[in-house]
Amino acid sequence: MKPGNVHRFGEGHRMRVADFEASARAAAPLIAEPGLGVGTRIRLAVEATMAAVGQNTNLGILLLSAPLAAASLDPAAGNLQSRLVRVLGRLSVADASEAYEGIRHAKPGGLGEAPRHDVSLEPEVTLLEAMWQAETRDRIAWNYTHAFADIFALGLPALEQARARWTERPWTVTSLYLAFLGSHPDSLIERKFGGAVARQVLEEAHAMAARLAASPKPEEMAPRLLDFDRSLKARGLNPGTSADLTVATLFADALQALETGR
């Protein structure tokens, strides 16, 4: 369950769970295709998603997953994050051009205009340099410029802690999602509704995460979580960035599991 976002207990924002499932089937082969640049992975996966479901369901997921997939396919030595740093350092102007085209095709809500390197224009800088310009207003861009620190320093440890407490995957994922939502203002909410609203949601999520962590029977938290879900949706608030980071963390965890054989 991801309160405020789309999940099997509560659809919303004109999207259904089936839309995300269809999007994943369409985009995953292109994200994982060997030999493609990061920007090309993003563009092709966006195009496949739009062809499959006709709306933007996963742009943030694709922006985060493409470098992770490229790092996993990189034959260089080192762990996943060290290879990711190399991938990010090699991003080119061509990657930016391809990624910009994908972003324009997805038409994400709340994007606004940037004073420099706006996605409506052809880029003159690398994709990483473009992310530097956007990092203060977009948490996904911030992760590009900080070696995906939210994934490796926050998400994966939170996922491990949740697994140590509960064996049921739905509760570990809910706990992971609340860890993101309760740690940083969700940048999608912040762009669309302002910092005060984003901080209020952060405080609500932090309190909910603490209650869940203290609960020996997480299923008893279901009514509270559903109330939180309905409250966010009634206010038109979608913590989409936190949901994207959750999926990217699960993807990174799966990649590490493949590499280590666990």
Residue, then its C-alpha position, 0 to 999 in steps of 0.5 A: m500500500k502506498p498512501g496517496n499513490v496508486h495501489r491495489f487497495g486504492e486507485g486514483h489520479r486517473m490511473r489504475v494498477a493495471d496501467f502500471e502493470a501494462s507500463a512495466r511490461a512495455a518498458a522493462p525490456l527497453i530499460a534492460e536492453p544491452g548496448l543502449g545509452v541511458g538517454t535512449r533507454i529512457r526515450l524508448a521506454v517512455e514511447a513504449t509506455m505511452a503506446a501501451v497505456g496512453q499516459n505518463t505512469n512511470l517517467g520518474i521510475l524510468l529516469l531512475s531505472a535507466p542508469l541502474a540498468a546501465a550500471s548493472l550491465d557495465p562489465a567493470a569491476g566494483n559494486l552496483q553503486s560504484r559502477l553507477v557513479r561511472v555511468l553517471g559520469r559518462l552521460s553525454v549531451a546525446d543522453a540529455s537530448e534523448a532523455y529530454e525527448g522522452i520527457r516531452h513525450a511523457k508530458p509530466g504534470g507539475l514540471g514547470e519551466a526551468p531558467r536554464h536547460d529547460v526540457s522544452l529546448e534542445p540541451e547544450v549540456t550533458l544529462l548530468e549537468a542538466m540534473w545539476q540545474a534541476e536538483t533543488r526542485d526535483r529529487i530525482a535530479w538530486n539523486y543523479t547528482h548525489a550517486f543515487a544516495d536516496i536509494f543506497a543510503l536510505g532506501l536499501p537500509a530501510l528495506e533491509q530493516a523492514r524485512a528483518r521485522w516482517t516477512e510479508r512483502p506488502w508491509t516491507v514495501t509500505s514501510l519503504y515507501l513511508a520511509f521516503l515520504g517521511s524523510h524528505p518533502d516529496s518533490l512532485i507535491e512541492r512543485k505542484f502545491g508548494g513547500a508548506v504542503a509538502r512539509q505537512v505531508l512529510e510530517e504526517a508520513h513520518a508519524m505514520a511510519a513510526r506507528l507502523a514500525a512500532s506495530p507488532k501486527p502491521e495488518e492492524m495499521a491498515p485502517r489508518l493507512l487507508d484513511f491517510d490514503r483517502s485524505l491525500k487523494a481528497r486533497g489532490l496530493n500524489p507523492g509520486t516522487s516517493a513512489d518512484l524512489t520506492v520502485a527504484t530501490l526495489f529494482a536496485d535490490a533485485l539487481q544486487a540480488l542477481e549479482t550476489g546470488r542471494 
